[in-house]
Amino acid sequence: MPSIYIETFGCQMNEADSRYIAERALDAGYTVAHAAEDANVVVLNTCTVRDSAERRAYGRMNHFNALKQRDPSLRLVVTGCLAEQDRDRMQTLAPHVDAVFGTRELVRLGDQLAAWSPAFRPSSFDTRASRTAQDDKDGEMLRFAMGGTADGVTTEFSHLRAFVTVQRGCSYYCTFCIVPHVRGRFDHRPRREILAETAERVARGAREIVLVGQTVNAWHDASGADFGDLCRDVAALPGLERLTFISPHPKDFTEKIIEDLAAIPQLNPRIHLPLQSASDSLLRRMNRKYTLAAFDEKLRALRSRLPGCAITTDIIVGFPGETEEDFEATLAYVRTGVFANAFTFIYSPRRGTPAARFEQLGKDVVFARFERLVAAQNRITRSYHESKVGSIVRALIAGDSKKDANKLTAKTPDNVTIVAPKTPDCGADRPWLDIAVEHGHVWGCFGTIVGHASRYSDPVTACAPVVDLTALRLLPLRR
């Protein structure tokens, strides 16, 4: 049976695309590999939002060339935003890439996988099964070089949180953003398709649905239905337990949509509201289509109608033209504690965007501002997580902890990561965990599992306590 390996860089749209690729591959008779050296087809799903992601993608393509030299039958595929932007240039920079599929060509990629499948004869699998110790060492070095991790690999928990794409592209043309140029203008998926896919995901065991779009709350259809109507329809599907979405635009949160969201009992108490900057002059240069006052009004409306909801955000530091006064306005707004968490980025010029032609700031100034902003938000985020200490929270299993296989990772409805030692009765049939929170950190919380439930609304079933043998002091035996 042929196998496919997928690596993903970028946003939730790319994650959703990688899941689609994996599902098409499975339908075509592939298995999903944990390591590139075990695969017949290697897919690199790329991002071009920041320069670092672009450079990393090209570096990763060159690393995969070592696998192609060892096994010429290997197919290397590049997809995602960088593939859309650099389709012609990529053939020069990485001529060993076998196929390039843009963001709007995933169906063609699925068809190509099906066409390639018969070409991978059993003899090629036998070759992989007889790898030498040196081959294993080379493969380990390949993974170490860029830190790539496999995506699309099915685990017993992978189906619990399902991404459903509702919209692609964006028509707002923020001056820093490459997305409209590589993913195109708004393309809203028909409501019937969204509802049909969501119902299928729930029937297959999804406990949480994530509606995904580049500007998700701008979704609408020909009937006049808006994003609030769509969320109500999704929430009305039998068996849906939790609902969330990513990534909205502040401009598109109308009073009606907020009212609709407030009427949905399954809605997760977390709204991502990208700010980017708290300076009105900088927001105009970014073409963000709102002022700080308008943004704050939307934030307060969400807080009023969704009490206890965690608001998270995106912030760019060092955008061209940012003065110290502009930065201080952003820092002051963050320090008010409005955001439970923030994804903070240093501005990166993107080829083809207006801001790339603006006069850029000095790196020393930008890095210093970035450190100040991160330090301020980290104190607030840590405090938010520490506020959970002493409480019991319900969280959905995400999988094993990346740092310790004896622990697992779970996500609370407000999207806080919680790590806890495993218990013998943890499983996908009872994926909701009640966790007693013991410590709060910037990255999330640590605690102990005290119970589990099959559905979010079910009463808790207590579980046996876990004894951490590494924490015990061994006493000498007495004879």
N, C-alpha and C positions, 0 to 999 in steps of 0.2 A: 504494500500500500504506500503511495507517495506521501510525502509530508511537506508542510509549509511552516516557515518561521517568520514571525512578524515583529518588527520593532516600531514603536510609535514615538514621535516627538510632537509636542504641541498641545493643543487645547482639547476640550471635550468633544468638539466636532471630529477631530482626528481619532480620538478614542472610539467614538461611535462608528466611524468609517472602518477602523481596524476590526471591530466586532463583525461588521457586515462582511468584510473580506474573509474572516475566519469562517463565518457561517456558509458563505458561498463555496469555500474550499472544502468544508466538511460535506456539503451536498455533492461535490464533485469527486468524493472518495478519498480525500486527503485526511491525514491526521495532522494535528498542530504540534510542532516540535518545541521543546524547551530550550534548545540550543541551535545556533545557525549551522554548525557542522553536522547536525543530524537531519538536515532538511534537503529536499530536492529543489524547493523554491524559497528564496529569501525575499521578503517584502520589507522595504524601508518606507514608512509613512512619515513624510517630512513636514516641517513647519518653516515658515519664513518670516514670522512676526518679529524676531530679533536676529541680529547678525550672528550671535553666538549659536543659535539653533541652525542657521544656514551652514556655518563653518563646521559644526559638529556633524551635520548630515553628510557633507562632502568627505569629511574624514572617515566617517563610518563606511561610505561607499568604497573608499580605498582599502579599508581593512577587509571588507568582504571580497575584494579582488583576490586576496590570498587564498580564500576558499575556492574560487573559480579556477585558479591556477592548479590547485590540487585535484579538483574534480570539474573538468570542462562541461559536464552535463548539467551542472548547477545553473539555475535561472535566477538572475538578480533583477528585481523589479523595484522601481521607485515610484511612489505615488504621493499625494498630498500637495500642499501649497507650493513648495519649492519645485515640484515636478511641473506644476502649472506655469509658474513664473519662468523657469529656466529650461524649458523643454529642449530648445535648440542648443543653448549653451552647455547643457549637461552632456550632450554627446561628445563635446570637445574635452570637457573637464573629467569626465568619467566614461570613456568609450567602452568599458567592459560591462556597463549596464545593459541588460538585454531588452528591457521594455520600460517605457515611461507612460504613466497614466495620470492625467490631471484629476482635479477634484470632482469634475463632472463626468468622469469616465469609469466609475467603479463597476458599472454593469459590464462594460467591455473587459475589465480586468477579470471579473468572475467568469466570463465566457472564455477568456484566454487560459485560465487555470484549468477549466474543464477540457480544453483542447490539448493542453500539455500533458494531462494525466496519463494517457496511454503510452507516451514516449518514455516514461520512467519505468524501465524494465526491472524485473526482480533482481537481476544481476547487480544493478546499482545499489540496491538495498543491502545485498550481501557484502558489497565492498564496505559499506558503512559499518556493518556488523563486525568486520574484521579489522577495525582501526588499531593501529599500533599505539604503544605508550607515547611515542613522539607525537602522533596525531592528536592524542588527548591533551598533551602538553601545549601544542600549538593552538588548539581550540580554547583552552583555558586562558592563554595569553591574549587571544582575540577578544574574549569577553572582558578581560581585565583592562585592555587598552582604552576602551571607551565606556565601559560600565553599562553596556546594553543589556536590557532585560526583555524576555519574551512577552508578547501580548497575544491575546486571543486563546491562550491555553485554558482549557476547560478544567475547572476544579469543582468540588462538590458545592462550592458557594458562589460560583461565577454567575449563576442565573438569578441570584436573589435581587440584584440591583440592575435594572435593565434601562439602557439608553434608547429613546425613541426620537428620531430626528423629525422635527416638524417644519423646519425651514432651513434653507441654505442661502449663502450670500448675504450681502448688505448693500444698501443704497445710500448710506449716510456720508461716506467719504470723509471720515476724520483725516486730518492732514498727516497724521503719523501712521495710519493703518494701511496695510497692503491687501487686506481681505477682499474689498470690492474688486480689486484688480486680478486676484487669483481665484476667487470663488464666485465672482459675478455679482449681479444685483439680486435683490430679493427674489427668491423662488419659494413660494409657500406651498407646502404639500397639502393635497386635498384632505379634508377632515375625515372622510370615510376611510382613507388609507391609514391615517394616524390611529383612529379608533380600532380598526381591524388589527393592526400590529400590536397595539397595547393589549387588547383582549387576548391575543395569542401569547404574549409574554406572560401575562398573569396566569393563563391556563397552564403554562410551562413552569410555574412556580415563582415568578418574580414577586417579591414583597414590596419593592419600591420602584416606582417608575420615574425616570428623569427625562423630562422633555427638553430636547436640545435644539438650539438654533443660534446662529451668529448674533442675531438681535431678536431673541425668541418672542418677546412680548409685542413685537410688531406684526406677528402672524395675523392674517385674516383670510377670508375666502370670499368667493363671488356672492354668497348669500348675504354678506354683511356681517357675519359672525366675527368676533374679535378673539383675542387670546383668553379673555375671561370666560367667554362662552366655551371655548375649546377645553379649558381646564375643568369646567363644570361637567362637560360631557365625558371627559376621561374619568373624573372622580365617580361618575355614576355607573361605571362599568362594574359588574358583579365581581367581588373578590379583591378589588384594589385596596391595598392597605395604606400605602403612603405615596405621596406625590410631591415632586419638586421640579425645578427647571433651572436652566443655565443657558445662555447668559443674557439678561435683559438690558435694555437701555433706559435710563431715567426718563427720557422724553416720552416714552410710550406707556408709562404707568398712569393711565387715566383714572379718574375717580370710579368709573364703572368697573374697570378691571380690578382695582383694589377691593371694591365691594364684593365682586365675584369671588376673588381669592379668599376673602374673609369668611365666606359662606361655605367653604370646603373643609369639612372636618379632617380629611386625610392630609391636608397640606402641611408639609414640614415647616417648623417655625424658624426658617432661615431664608432670607432674601438677599441675593447678591445684587448690589447697586453700585456699578462702577462710577467713581468720582473722577479720577485721573488728575484733577487739580482743583484747589479751592480758590484760585485766582480767576476772576472774570475775564481779565485781559488775556490770560493764557488759554482759558476755555474757548475764547473767540478764535485765537490762533489755531487751536486744535480742531475747530469746527464741531464742537460738541453739542451745540444747539440748546444749551441751557446755561443759566447763571448759578452761582452758589446758592442764592436765595431760592431759586426754583428747585434746585436739587434738594435743599434742606426741607422745603415744603413737601416734596414727595416722600422724603424719609420720615417726616413727622406723621404724614398721612398713613404710611405703612405701619408705623409704631402704634398709632391710635386704633387702627382697625385690626391689627394683629398683635395684641399685647404679648410681651415676652419674646417677640421674634428677634432673632439675632440678625443684624445687618452686617454684611461683609462687603468689601470693596476692592477696586483696583486703583493704584496710584502710580503715575509716572513722575520720576524725578529727573531734572536736567533737560526738559524739553527746550528746544531752541528759543531763546529770548527770555527764559525764566530768570527773573531778577531775584535778589535776596528777599525783596518785599513779597514777590509772588510765592516763593517757597515758604516764607514765614506764615503766609495766610493758610497754606495747606497744613503746615505743622500745627498751627493754632487750632484748626478745625479738628484734626486728628486727636489732639490732646484733650478735647472735650469728652472723649470716650464714646463717640457715636458708633464706632465700628468694633464689633467683636473680633474681627480679624481683617487683615488687609494683605493683598498680594501686591507687593511694591516692586517696581521695575525701574532700572536706569534706562533712559531713552536710548533707543538704538535706531540709527537712520536706516530706512528701507528704500532700496532702489525703486524708483517709479512713484514715490509719494512726494507731495509738495514739501513736507517738512525736511526731507533729505537735502533740499536746496537752500534751506535756511542756514544762517550762520550758527555754527555749533558752539556749545559751551566747553570750557576747559575741563578735562577729566578730574583734576584735583578738586575743583569746586563741586562738581557733581557727586563724586564719591563721598565727600565730607557731608553734603546735604543728605545723601542716601543713608549714611550711617546714623545721622541724627533722627531721621524720620523712622527708620526701622527700630531704633532703640525706644522711641516714644510709643510706637504701636505695640512692640513686644511687651512692654510693661502693662498695657491695657489688656492685651490678649492673655497674658499669664494670669492677670487678675480675674478675667472672665472664666478661665478654666479652673482657677483655685476656688471660685465661688461654688463650684459643684462638689467640692470636697465635703464629705459627710453625708452626701445624698446618694440615693440609689437611682440610676438612670437606665432607661431601656435603650438598647443599641442593637443594630443589625450586624451580624458577623460579616466581615469582609474577607477574612482568610488568615493565614499564618502571619505572625509578626516577621518582618524582613530581617530583624536582628536576632531573633530567638525563636526557633521552631517549637519550643515548649510553651510559647505564649501565642495568643491570637490578637488580631486587630478587629475592632468593631467601630461602627459609625453611629453616633446619636442622630436623632432627627434634625438637630441644629448643626449637623455636619462636623461635630468635634470627634477627633480620633481618640479612641480609648484602647489601651493595651492591658491585657489581663492574662494571668496563667490559665492554661487550658484546664478544663474538667473532662472527665471520661465521657460524660453524656452530651458534649457539644456536637451538634450535627445540623445538617441542612433542613432536617424535618422539624427542628425546634430552633430556628435561627435568631430569634429575638432573645437577647440576654439582659437580665437585670444585673447591673454591675454597681457595687458599692465603691464610690470614688474615694481614693485615699490620697492621691497627690495630683497637683495641677502643674503643668509645665507650659512653655511657649508652644510646643508642638501639639499638645493635647493633654490627656489625663491617663493616670494609671490606677487600676483598682482590682477588685476581686469579684469573680462571678458568684452571685448568690442564688440565681435562679434562671429559668429559661421559659420560653413560651413558643407555641407554634405560630400564632398570629399576633400582630401588634396589640390588639385589643383583648387578648386572652389573659386570664389571671396567671400569675407566676407560679411555676412549679419549682420548689426548692431543689437545689442540687447539693451533692456531697461536697464538703470542703476539700480543698487541695492542700496538701502539706508540701512546702518547698523544702526538699531535703538539703539543698545547698545552703539553706539558712540555719540548719541545725548544727549545734556544736556536739561532736561525737565524744562521748565519755569512754575512758578505758574500761574494758571488761573486768569484772571481779571474779576471781576464782575461789 
